[in-house]
Amino acid sequence: MKIEIEAIKNFFKKPFTRKYPKEKVTPFPRFLGRIHFYPKRCIGCRLCEKYCPVGAVKFHKKGKIDFDLGLCIFCKLCEDVCPTNPKSIKLSNDFEYADKNKEKVRKNIIEK
């Protein structure tokens, strides 16, 4: 009987969830999302590649860097160990970058 009464009470309450994507969600200030990479600031020290716990950062011979967002756990170690000032890697609180194409997800960083 208690369950039925609780169900009826909750039936008339406003839902706790939001109607995303129609209602935009503001993430918490410390939320770690999309990677912003500034190649002009990068000195090629490779510390981000060395300290990445899952190997999501890869350097190539021609100085090109790949960030595999399919592997990335958004731990922010790449940003923390970056010796440049200002940092060449920054994690923002942007989280809207889902795509069905795996290659787009792998390359979905913002280069400035």
Backbone as XML, in Angstrom:
<?xml version="1.0"?>
<chain id="A" units="angstrom">
  <residue number="1" name="MET">
    <atom name="N" x="0.803" y="-1.192" z="0.000"/>
    <atom name="CA" x="0.000" y="0.000" z="0.000"/>
    <atom name="C" x="0.854" y="1.269" z="0.000"/>
  </residue>
  <residue number="2" name="LYS">
    <atom name="N" x="1.996" y="1.223" z="0.705"/>
    <atom name="CA" x="2.882" y="2.386" z="0.755"/>
    <atom name="C" x="3.441" y="2.714" z="-0.629"/>
  </residue>
  <residue number="3" name="ILE">
    <atom name="N" x="3.733" y="1.690" z="-1.385"/>
    <atom name="CA" x="4.305" y="1.891" z="-2.714"/>
    <atom name="C" x="3.313" y="2.602" z="-3.624"/>
  </residue>
  <residue number="4" name="GLU">
    <atom name="N" x="2.063" y="2.238" z="-3.554"/>
    <atom name="CA" x="1.049" y="2.856" z="-4.398"/>
    <atom name="C" x="0.867" y="4.335" z="-4.042"/>
  </residue>
  <residue number="5" name="ILE">
    <atom name="N" x="0.866" y="4.644" z="-2.747"/>
    <atom name="CA" x="0.720" y="6.033" z="-2.309"/>
    <atom name="C" x="1.920" y="6.862" z="-2.777"/>
  </residue>
  <residue number="6" name="GLU">
    <atom name="N" x="3.114" y="6.315" z="-2.639"/>
    <atom name="CA" x="4.332" y="7.012" z="-3.083"/>
    <atom name="C" x="4.331" y="7.211" z="-4.596"/>
  </residue>
  <residue number="7" name="ALA">
    <atom name="N" x="3.862" y="6.229" z="-5.342"/>
    <atom name="CA" x="3.783" y="6.341" z="-6.793"/>
    <atom name="C" x="2.807" y="7.435" z="-7.205"/>
  </residue>
  <residue number="8" name="ILE">
    <atom name="N" x="1.688" y="7.521" z="-6.532"/>
    <atom name="CA" x="0.693" y="8.555" z="-6.855"/>
    <atom name="C" x="1.241" y="9.949" z="-6.520"/>
  </residue>
  <residue number="9" name="LYS">
    <atom name="N" x="1.955" y="10.089" z="-5.390"/>
    <atom name="CA" x="2.562" y="11.377" z="-5.034"/>
    <atom name="C" x="3.572" y="11.808" z="-6.098"/>
  </residue>
  <residue number="10" name="ASN">
    <atom name="N" x="4.416" y="10.884" z="-6.527"/>
    <atom name="CA" x="5.459" y="11.210" z="-7.502"/>
    <atom name="C" x="4.908" y="11.456" z="-8.897"/>
  </residue>
  <residue number="11" name="PHE">
    <atom name="N" x="3.729" y="10.934" z="-9.164"/>
    <atom name="CA" x="3.122" y="11.120" z="-10.480"/>
    <atom name="C" x="2.829" y="12.595" z="-10.755"/>
  </residue>
  <residue number="12" name="PHE">
    <atom name="N" x="2.546" y="13.366" z="-9.717"/>
    <atom name="CA" x="2.194" y="14.779" z="-9.874"/>
    <atom name="C" x="3.375" y="15.721" z="-9.659"/>
  </residue>
  <residue number="13" name="LYS">
    <atom name="N" x="4.528" y="15.205" z="-9.291"/>
    <atom name="CA" x="5.716" y="16.048" z="-9.116"/>
    <atom name="C" x="6.389" y="16.314" z="-10.458"/>
  </residue>
  <residue number="14" name="LYS">
    <atom name="N" x="7.161" y="17.386" z="-10.478"/>
    <atom name="CA" x="7.940" y="17.732" z="-11.665"/>
    <atom name="C" x="9.078" y="16.715" z="-11.815"/>
  </residue>
  <residue number="15" name="PRO">
    <atom name="N" x="9.383" y="16.261" z="-13.042"/>
    <atom name="CA" x="10.454" y="15.276" z="-13.205"/>
    <atom name="C" x="11.821" y="15.838" z="-12.798"/>
  </residue>
  <residue number="16" name="PHE">
    <atom name="N" x="12.656" y="14.982" z="-12.279"/>
    <atom name="CA" x="13.992" y="15.390" z="-11.843"/>
    <atom name="C" x="14.926" y="15.576" z="-13.040"/>
  </residue>
  <residue number="17" name="THR">
    <atom name="N" x="14.731" y="14.799" z="-14.076"/>
    <atom name="CA" x="15.612" y="14.863" z="-15.247"/>
    <atom name="C" x="15.243" y="16.041" z="-16.144"/>
  </residue>
  <residue number="18" name="ARG">
    <atom name="N" x="16.201" y="16.435" z="-17.002"/>
    <atom name="CA" x="15.985" y="17.528" z="-17.949"/>
    <atom name="C" x="15.715" y="16.963" z="-19.329"/>
  </residue>
  <residue number="19" name="LYS">
    <atom name="N" x="15.081" y="17.746" z="-20.161"/>
    <atom name="CA" x="14.787" y="17.321" z="-21.526"/>
    <atom name="C" x="15.936" y="17.723" z="-22.440"/>
  </residue>
  <residue number="20" name="TYR">
    <atom name="N" x="17.075" y="17.071" z="-22.251"/>
    <atom name="CA" x="18.247" y="17.341" z="-23.069"/>
    <atom name="C" x="18.044" y="16.710" z="-24.438"/>
  </residue>
  <residue number="21" name="PRO">
    <atom name="N" x="18.377" y="17.325" z="-25.521"/>
    <atom name="CA" x="19.153" y="18.544" z="-25.758"/>
    <atom name="C" x="18.313" y="19.808" z="-25.867"/>
  </residue>
  <residue number="22" name="LYS">
    <atom name="N" x="17.001" y="19.731" z="-25.698"/>
    <atom name="CA" x="16.178" y="20.946" z="-25.780"/>
    <atom name="C" x="16.500" y="21.903" z="-24.646"/>
  </residue>
  <residue number="23" name="GLU">
    <atom name="N" x="16.666" y="21.390" z="-23.448"/>
    <atom name="CA" x="17.081" y="22.198" z="-22.304"/>
    <atom name="C" x="18.565" y="21.964" z="-22.089"/>
  </residue>
  <residue number="24" name="LYS">
    <atom name="N" x="19.357" y="22.993" z="-22.261"/>
    <atom name="CA" x="20.808" y="22.857" z="-22.132"/>
    <atom name="C" x="21.214" y="22.614" z="-20.683"/>
  </residue>
  <residue number="25" name="VAL">
    <atom name="N" x="22.215" y="21.784" z="-20.520"/>
    <atom name="CA" x="22.736" y="21.437" z="-19.204"/>
    <atom name="C" x="24.027" y="22.213" z="-18.977"/>
  </residue>
  <residue number="26" name="THR">
    <atom name="N" x="24.149" y="22.833" z="-17.827"/>
    <atom name="CA" x="25.382" y="23.520" z="-17.468"/>
    <atom name="C" x="26.194" y="22.598" z="-16.571"/>
  </residue>
  <residue number="27" name="PRO">
    <atom name="N" x="27.385" y="22.163" z="-17.034"/>
    <atom name="CA" x="28.174" y="21.258" z="-16.194"/>
    <atom name="C" x="28.764" y="21.973" z="-14.983"/>
  </residue>
  <residue number="28" name="PHE">
    <atom name="N" x="29.178" y="21.210" z="-14.027"/>
    <atom name="CA" x="29.819" y="21.754" z="-12.840"/>
    <atom name="C" x="31.135" y="22.429" z="-13.230"/>
  </residue>
  <residue number="29" name="PRO">
    <atom name="N" x="31.607" y="23.408" z="-12.472"/>
    <atom name="CA" x="32.818" y="24.144" z="-12.843"/>
    <atom name="C" x="34.067" y="23.265" z="-12.987"/>
  </residue>
  <residue number="30" name="ARG">
    <atom name="N" x="34.174" y="22.199" z="-12.232"/>
    <atom name="CA" x="35.363" y="21.339" z="-12.307"/>
    <atom name="C" x="35.209" y="20.180" z="-13.279"/>
  </residue>
  <residue number="31" name="PHE">
    <atom name="N" x="34.145" y="20.185" z="-14.072"/>
    <atom name="CA" x="33.912" y="19.138" z="-15.061"/>
    <atom name="C" x="34.994" y="19.192" z="-16.139"/>
  </residue>
  <residue number="32" name="LEU">
    <atom name="N" x="35.522" y="18.035" z="-16.538"/>
    <atom name="CA" x="36.562" y="17.954" z="-17.563"/>
    <atom name="C" x="35.958" y="17.397" z="-18.844"/>
  </residue>
  <residue number="33" name="GLY">
    <atom name="N" x="36.025" y="18.172" z="-19.896"/>
    <atom name="CA" x="35.429" y="17.763" z="-21.164"/>
    <atom name="C" x="36.402" y="17.855" z="-22.317"/>
  </residue>
  <residue number="34" name="ARG">
    <atom name="N" x="35.980" y="18.501" z="-23.386"/>
    <atom name="CA" x="36.728" y="18.572" z="-24.647"/>
    <atom name="C" x="38.151" y="19.108" z="-24.456"/>
  </residue>
  <residue number="35" name="ILE">
    <atom name="N" x="39.084" y="18.515" z="-25.203"/>
    <atom name="CA" x="40.480" y="18.937" z="-25.157"/>
    <atom name="C" x="40.701" y="20.072" z="-26.146"/>
  </residue>
  <residue number="36" name="HIS">
    <atom name="N" x="41.310" y="21.136" z="-25.666"/>
    <atom name="CA" x="41.730" y="22.238" z="-26.526"/>
    <atom name="C" x="43.248" y="22.157" z="-26.628"/>
  </residue>
  <residue number="37" name="PHE">
    <atom name="N" x="43.755" y="22.056" z="-27.843"/>
    <atom name="CA" x="45.198" y="21.925" z="-28.062"/>
    <atom name="C" x="45.693" y="23.145" z="-28.825"/>
  </residue>
  <residue number="38" name="TYR">
    <atom name="N" x="46.768" y="23.731" z="-28.337"/>
    <atom name="CA" x="47.384" y="24.905" z="-28.945"/>
    <atom name="C" x="48.749" y="24.493" z="-29.504"/>
  </residue>
  <residue number="39" name="PRO">
    <atom name="N" x="48.832" y="24.087" z="-30.781"/>
    <atom name="CA" x="50.085" y="23.554" z="-31.324"/>
    <atom name="C" x="51.231" y="24.568" z="-31.351"/>
  </residue>
  <residue number="40" name="LYS">
    <atom name="N" x="50.916" y="25.857" z="-31.426"/>
    <atom name="CA" x="51.983" y="26.870" z="-31.445"/>
    <atom name="C" x="52.685" y="26.983" z="-30.101"/>
  </residue>
  <residue number="41" name="ARG">
    <atom name="N" x="52.009" y="26.607" z="-29.035"/>
    <atom name="CA" x="52.604" y="26.664" z="-27.694"/>
    <atom name="C" x="53.383" y="25.395" z="-27.352"/>
  </residue>
  <residue number="42" name="CYS">
    <atom name="N" x="53.110" y="24.301" z="-28.063"/>
    <atom name="CA" x="53.717" y="22.999" z="-27.749"/>
    <atom name="C" x="55.209" y="23.019" z="-28.066"/>
  </residue>
  <residue number="43" name="ILE">
    <atom name="N" x="56.031" y="22.546" z="-27.121"/>
    <atom name="CA" x="57.482" y="22.496" z="-27.328"/>
    <atom name="C" x="57.958" y="21.080" z="-27.662"/>
  </residue>
  <residue number="44" name="GLY">
    <atom name="N" x="57.052" y="20.129" z="-27.733"/>
    <atom name="CA" x="57.401" y="18.757" z="-28.120"/>
    <atom name="C" x="58.136" y="17.968" z="-27.057"/>
  </residue>
  <residue number="45" name="CYS">
    <atom name="N" x="57.893" y="18.233" z="-25.799"/>
    <atom name="CA" x="58.588" y="17.533" z="-24.716"/>
    <atom name="C" x="58.070" y="16.111" z="-24.513"/>
  </residue>
  <residue number="46" name="ARG">
    <atom name="N" x="56.884" y="15.812" z="-25.010"/>
    <atom name="CA" x="56.252" y="14.497" z="-24.949"/>
    <atom name="C" x="55.866" y="14.031" z="-23.536"/>
  </residue>
  <residue number="47" name="LEU">
    <atom name="N" x="55.836" y="14.946" z="-22.587"/>
    <atom name="CA" x="55.432" y="14.570" z="-21.228"/>
    <atom name="C" x="53.974" y="14.137" z="-21.178"/>
  </residue>
  <residue number="48" name="CYS">
    <atom name="N" x="53.133" y="14.767" z="-21.992"/>
    <atom name="CA" x="51.721" y="14.386" z="-22.004"/>
    <atom name="C" x="51.565" y="12.940" z="-22.475"/>
  </residue>
  <residue number="49" name="GLU">
    <atom name="N" x="52.353" y="12.539" z="-23.456"/>
    <atom name="CA" x="52.308" y="11.157" z="-23.945"/>
    <atom name="C" x="52.826" y="10.190" z="-22.883"/>
  </residue>
  <residue number="50" name="LYS">
    <atom name="N" x="53.881" y="10.591" z="-22.200"/>
    <atom name="CA" x="54.498" y="9.728" z="-21.185"/>
    <atom name="C" x="53.578" y="9.501" z="-19.978"/>
  </residue>
  <residue number="51" name="TYR">
    <atom name="N" x="52.886" y="10.552" z="-19.547"/>
    <atom name="CA" x="52.087" y="10.466" z="-18.325"/>
    <atom name="C" x="50.639" y="10.045" z="-18.557"/>
  </residue>
  <residue number="52" name="CYS">
    <atom name="N" x="50.204" y="9.946" z="-19.798"/>
    <atom name="CA" x="48.829" y="9.533" z="-20.064"/>
    <atom name="C" x="48.651" y="8.075" z="-19.638"/>
  </residue>
  <residue number="53" name="PRO">
    <atom name="N" x="47.774" y="7.788" z="-18.670"/>
    <atom name="CA" x="47.653" y="6.429" z="-18.146"/>
    <atom name="C" x="47.060" y="5.424" z="-19.133"/>
  </residue>
  <residue number="54" name="VAL">
    <atom name="N" x="46.346" y="5.887" z="-20.160"/>
    <atom name="CA" x="45.713" y="4.969" z="-21.103"/>
    <atom name="C" x="46.299" y="5.057" z="-22.512"/>
  </residue>
  <residue number="55" name="GLY">
    <atom name="N" x="47.295" y="5.906" z="-22.714"/>
    <atom name="CA" x="47.929" y="6.023" z="-24.029"/>
    <atom name="C" x="47.069" y="6.731" z="-25.061"/>
  </residue>
  <residue number="56" name="ALA">
    <atom name="N" x="46.283" y="7.708" z="-24.638"/>
    <atom name="CA" x="45.407" y="8.422" z="-25.566"/>
    <atom name="C" x="46.138" y="9.503" z="-26.355"/>
  </residue>
  <residue number="57" name="VAL">
    <atom name="N" x="47.352" y="9.867" z="-25.927"/>
    <atom name="CA" x="48.137" y="10.892" z="-26.615"/>
    <atom name="C" x="49.261" y="10.195" z="-27.382"/>
  </residue>
  <residue number="58" name="LYS">
    <atom name="N" x="49.343" y="10.460" z="-28.676"/>
    <atom name="CA" x="50.371" y="9.845" z="-29.525"/>
    <atom name="C" x="51.100" y="10.919" z="-30.319"/>
  </residue>
  <residue number="59" name="PHE">
    <atom name="N" x="52.425" y="10.881" z="-30.281"/>
    <atom name="CA" x="53.257" y="11.771" z="-31.089"/>
    <atom name="C" x="53.682" y="11.036" z="-32.352"/>
  </residue>
  <residue number="60" name="HIS">
    <atom name="N" x="53.780" y="11.767" z="-33.449"/>
    <atom name="CA" x="54.253" y="11.205" z="-34.702"/>
    <atom name="C" x="55.590" y="11.852" z="-35.067"/>
  </residue>
  <residue number="61" name="LYS">
    <atom name="N" x="56.292" y="11.273" z="-36.016"/>
    <atom name="CA" x="57.622" y="11.748" z="-36.388"/>
    <atom name="C" x="57.637" y="13.185" z="-36.889"/>
  </residue>
  <residue number="62" name="LYS">
    <atom name="N" x="56.599" y="13.611" z="-37.558"/>
    <atom name="CA" x="56.576" y="14.953" z="-38.126"/>
    <atom name="C" x="56.082" y="16.001" z="-37.130"/>
  </residue>
  <residue number="63" name="GLY">
    <atom name="N" x="56.058" y="15.695" z="-35.855"/>
    <atom name="CA" x="55.628" y="16.644" z="-34.839"/>
    <atom name="C" x="54.126" y="16.734" z="-34.667"/>
  </residue>
  <residue number="64" name="LYS">
    <atom name="N" x="53.397" y="15.843" z="-35.294"/>
    <atom name="CA" x="51.939" y="15.839" z="-35.183"/>
    <atom name="C" x="51.531" y="15.051" z="-33.938"/>
  </residue>
  <residue number="65" name="ILE">
    <atom name="N" x="50.489" y="15.517" z="-33.278"/>
    <atom name="CA" x="50.000" y="14.869" z="-32.067"/>
    <atom name="C" x="48.564" y="14.425" z="-32.300"/>
  </residue>
  <residue number="66" name="ASP">
    <atom name="N" x="48.237" y="13.196" z="-31.900"/>
    <atom name="CA" x="46.870" y="12.681" z="-31.970"/>
    <atom name="C" x="46.352" y="12.454" z="-30.558"/>
  </residue>
  <residue number="67" name="PHE">
    <atom name="N" x="45.125" y="12.879" z="-30.330"/>
    <atom name="CA" x="44.437" y="12.621" z="-29.071"/>
    <atom name="C" x="43.290" y="11.674" z="-29.393"/>
  </residue>
  <residue number="68" name="ASP">
    <atom name="N" x="43.324" y="10.475" z="-28.849"/>
    <atom name="CA" x="42.263" y="9.500" z="-29.077"/>
    <atom name="C" x="41.221" y="9.661" z="-27.974"/>
  </residue>
  <residue number="69" name="LEU">
    <atom name="N" x="40.147" y="10.376" z="-28.288"/>
    <atom name="CA" x="39.124" y="10.626" z="-27.278"/>
    <atom name="C" x="38.297" y="9.388" z="-26.967"/>
  </residue>
  <residue number="70" name="GLY">
    <atom name="N" x="38.423" y="8.365" z="-27.782"/>
    <atom name="CA" x="37.777" y="7.096" z="-27.471"/>
    <atom name="C" x="38.472" y="6.390" z="-26.316"/>
  </residue>
  <residue number="71" name="LEU">
    <atom name="N" x="39.767" y="6.659" z="-26.145"/>
    <atom name="CA" x="40.532" y="6.081" z="-25.033"/>
    <atom name="C" x="40.616" y="7.010" z="-23.823"/>
  </residue>
  <residue number="72" name="CYS">
    <atom name="N" x="40.559" y="8.297" z="-24.072"/>
    <atom name="CA" x="40.804" y="9.295" z="-23.027"/>
    <atom name="C" x="39.826" y="9.130" z="-21.857"/>
  </residue>
  <residue number="73" name="ILE">
    <atom name="N" x="40.359" y="9.185" z="-20.641"/>
    <atom name="CA" x="39.515" y="9.107" z="-19.437"/>
    <atom name="C" x="39.376" y="10.482" z="-18.778"/>
  </residue>
  <residue number="74" name="PHE">
    <atom name="N" x="39.861" y="11.529" z="-19.439"/>
    <atom name="CA" x="39.725" y="12.916" z="-18.997"/>
    <atom name="C" x="40.229" y="13.114" z="-17.571"/>
  </residue>
  <residue number="75" name="CYS">
    <atom name="N" x="41.423" y="12.595" z="-17.308"/>
    <atom name="CA" x="42.007" y="12.693" z="-15.973"/>
    <atom name="C" x="42.782" y="13.991" z="-15.775"/>
  </residue>
  <residue number="76" name="LYS">
    <atom name="N" x="43.093" y="14.694" z="-16.858"/>
    <atom name="CA" x="43.764" y="15.996" z="-16.852"/>
    <atom name="C" x="45.261" y="15.896" z="-16.564"/>
  </residue>
  <residue number="77" name="LEU">
    <atom name="N" x="45.832" y="14.706" z="-16.574"/>
    <atom name="CA" x="47.269" y="14.593" z="-16.344"/>
    <atom name="C" x="48.065" y="15.251" z="-17.470"/>
  </residue>
  <residue number="78" name="CYS">
    <atom name="N" x="47.574" y="15.178" z="-18.697"/>
    <atom name="CA" x="48.285" y="15.794" z="-19.821"/>
    <atom name="C" x="48.390" y="17.307" z="-19.622"/>
  </residue>
  <residue number="79" name="GLU">
    <atom name="N" x="47.351" y="17.916" z="-19.115"/>
    <atom name="CA" x="47.387" y="19.355" z="-18.849"/>
    <atom name="C" x="48.283" y="19.672" z="-17.658"/>
  </residue>
  <residue number="80" name="ASP">
    <atom name="N" x="48.214" y="18.843" z="-16.624"/>
    <atom name="CA" x="48.995" y="19.099" z="-15.414"/>
    <atom name="C" x="50.503" y="19.020" z="-15.649"/>
  </residue>
  <residue number="81" name="VAL">
    <atom name="N" x="50.953" y="18.079" z="-16.479"/>
    <atom name="CA" x="52.397" y="17.915" z="-16.680"/>
    <atom name="C" x="52.952" y="18.813" z="-17.773"/>
  </residue>
  <residue number="82" name="CYS">
    <atom name="N" x="52.112" y="19.506" z="-18.513"/>
    <atom name="CA" x="52.572" y="20.379" z="-19.591"/>
    <atom name="C" x="53.396" y="21.526" z="-18.999"/>
  </residue>
  <residue number="83" name="PRO">
    <atom name="N" x="54.679" y="21.657" z="-19.410"/>
    <atom name="CA" x="55.546" y="22.673" z="-18.808"/>
    <atom name="C" x="55.373" y="24.082" z="-19.386"/>
  </residue>
  <residue number="84" name="THR">
    <atom name="N" x="54.641" y="24.227" z="-20.486"/>
    <atom name="CA" x="54.527" y="25.546" z="-21.100"/>
    <atom name="C" x="53.609" y="26.450" z="-20.286"/>
  </residue>
  <residue number="85" name="ASN">
    <atom name="N" x="53.863" y="27.730" z="-20.390"/>
    <atom name="CA" x="53.035" y="28.707" z="-19.700"/>
    <atom name="C" x="52.700" y="29.820" z="-20.678"/>
  </residue>
  <residue number="86" name="PRO">
    <atom name="N" x="51.493" y="29.934" z="-21.172"/>
    <atom name="CA" x="50.278" y="29.193" z="-20.851"/>
    <atom name="C" x="50.308" y="27.777" z="-21.422"/>
  </residue>
  <residue number="87" name="LYS">
    <atom name="N" x="49.503" y="26.917" z="-20.885"/>
    <atom name="CA" x="49.477" y="25.495" z="-21.246"/>
    <atom name="C" x="49.119" y="25.291" z="-22.720"/>
  </residue>
  <residue number="88" name="SER">
    <atom name="N" x="49.730" y="24.280" z="-23.339"/>
    <atom name="CA" x="49.389" y="23.956" z="-24.723"/>
    <atom name="C" x="48.209" y="22.993" z="-24.797"/>
  </residue>
  <residue number="89" name="ILE">
    <atom name="N" x="47.857" y="22.361" z="-23.677"/>
    <atom name="CA" x="46.690" y="21.478" z="-23.600"/>
    <atom name="C" x="45.802" y="21.972" z="-22.468"/>
  </residue>
  <residue number="90" name="LYS">
    <atom name="N" x="44.543" y="22.193" z="-22.778"/>
    <atom name="CA" x="43.570" y="22.607" z="-21.772"/>
    <atom name="C" x="42.319" y="21.771" z="-21.928"/>
  </residue>
  <residue number="91" name="LEU">
    <atom name="N" x="41.735" y="21.349" z="-20.835"/>
    <atom name="CA" x="40.457" y="20.643" z="-20.866"/>
    <atom name="C" x="39.361" y="21.625" z="-20.482"/>
  </residue>
  <residue number="92" name="SER">
    <atom name="N" x="38.363" y="21.739" z="-21.338"/>
    <atom name="CA" x="37.263" y="22.669" z="-21.074"/>
    <atom name="C" x="36.107" y="21.907" z="-20.442"/>
  </residue>
  <residue number="93" name="ASN">
    <atom name="N" x="35.009" y="22.612" z="-20.203"/>
    <atom name="CA" x="33.834" y="21.924" z="-19.657"/>
    <atom name="C" x="32.793" y="21.653" z="-20.749"/>
  </residue>
  <residue number="94" name="ASP">
    <atom name="N" x="33.206" y="21.697" z="-22.013"/>
    <atom name="CA" x="32.327" y="21.384" z="-23.132"/>
    <atom name="C" x="32.237" y="19.863" z="-23.276"/>
  </residue>
  <residue number="95" name="PHE">
    <atom name="N" x="31.029" y="19.337" z="-23.354"/>
    <atom name="CA" x="30.871" y="17.885" z="-23.420"/>
    <atom name="C" x="30.068" y="17.420" z="-24.623"/>
  </residue>
  <residue number="96" name="GLU">
    <atom name="N" x="29.622" y="18.312" z="-25.463"/>
    <atom name="CA" x="28.747" y="17.940" z="-26.576"/>
    <atom name="C" x="29.566" y="17.648" z="-27.835"/>
  </residue>
  <residue number="97" name="TYR">
    <atom name="N" x="30.115" y="16.467" z="-27.921"/>
    <atom name="CA" x="30.866" y="16.101" z="-29.118"/>
    <atom name="C" x="30.667" y="14.633" z="-29.492"/>
  </residue>
  <residue number="98" name="ALA">
    <atom name="N" x="29.504" y="14.110" z="-29.203"/>
    <atom name="CA" x="29.201" y="12.728" z="-29.558"/>
    <atom name="C" x="28.966" y="12.618" z="-31.061"/>
  </residue>
  <residue number="99" name="ASP">
    <atom name="N" x="29.392" y="11.498" z="-31.631"/>
    <atom name="CA" x="29.202" y="11.274" z="-33.061"/>
    <atom name="C" x="29.223" y="9.777" z="-33.311"/>
  </residue>
  <residue number="100" name="LYS">
    <atom name="N" x="28.518" y="9.352" z="-34.347"/>
    <atom name="CA" x="28.506" y="7.933" z="-34.701"/>
    <atom name="C" x="29.779" y="7.517" z="-35.424"/>
  </residue>
  <residue number="101" name="ASN">
    <atom name="N" x="30.492" y="8.465" z="-36.004"/>
    <atom name="CA" x="31.717" y="8.187" z="-36.738"/>
    <atom name="C" x="32.901" y="8.141" z="-35.762"/>
  </residue>
  <residue number="102" name="LYS">
    <atom name="N" x="33.541" y="6.999" z="-35.636"/>
    <atom name="CA" x="34.623" y="6.804" z="-34.676"/>
    <atom name="C" x="35.835" y="7.683" z="-34.990"/>
  </residue>
  <residue number="103" name="GLU">
    <atom name="N" x="36.119" y="7.906" z="-36.266"/>
    <atom name="CA" x="37.252" y="8.747" z="-36.643"/>
    <atom name="C" x="37.042" y="10.195" z="-36.202"/>
  </residue>
  <residue number="104" name="LYS">
    <atom name="N" x="35.814" y="10.684" z="-36.275"/>
    <atom name="CA" x="35.541" y="12.046" z="-35.824"/>
    <atom name="C" x="35.755" y="12.160" z="-34.318"/>
  </residue>
  <residue number="105" name="VAL">
    <atom name="N" x="35.376" y="11.137" z="-33.569"/>
    <atom name="CA" x="35.569" y="11.159" z="-32.125"/>
    <atom name="C" x="37.054" y="11.128" z="-31.801"/>
  </residue>
  <residue number="106" name="ARG">
    <atom name="N" x="37.798" y="10.344" z="-32.527"/>
    <atom name="CA" x="39.240" y="10.236" z="-32.291"/>
    <atom name="C" x="39.936" y="11.567" z="-32.530"/>
  </residue>
  <residue number="107" name="LYS">
    <atom name="N" x="39.503" y="12.311" z="-33.521"/>
    <atom name="CA" x="40.170" y="13.556" z="-33.885"/>
    <atom name="C" x="39.452" y="14.791" z="-33.346"/>
  </residue>
  <residue number="108" name="ASN">
    <atom name="N" x="38.441" y="14.616" z="-32.524"/>
    <atom name="CA" x="37.576" y="15.721" z="-32.129"/>
    <atom name="C" x="38.190" y="16.551" z="-31.009"/>
  </residue>
  <residue number="109" name="ILE">
    <atom name="N" x="39.259" y="17.258" z="-31.322"/>
    <atom name="CA" x="39.839" y="18.222" z="-30.399"/>
    <atom name="C" x="39.828" y="19.564" z="-31.109"/>
  </residue>
  <residue number="110" name="ILE">
    <atom name="N" x="39.962" y="20.605" z="-30.373"/>
    <atom name="CA" x="39.964" y="21.934" z="-30.958"/>
    <atom name="C" x="41.394" y="22.450" z="-30.965"/>
  </residue>
  <residue number="111" name="GLU">
    <atom name="N" x="41.912" y="22.685" z="-32.153"/>
    <atom name="CA" x="43.251" y="23.268" z="-32.276"/>
    <atom name="C" x="43.109" y="24.759" z="-32.492"/>
  </residue>
  <residue number="112" name="LYS">
    <atom name="N" x="43.846" y="25.513" z="-31.702"/>
    <atom name="CA" x="43.756" y="26.981" z="-31.808"/>
    <atom name="C" x="45.084" y="27.561" z="-32.192"/>
  </residue>
</chain>
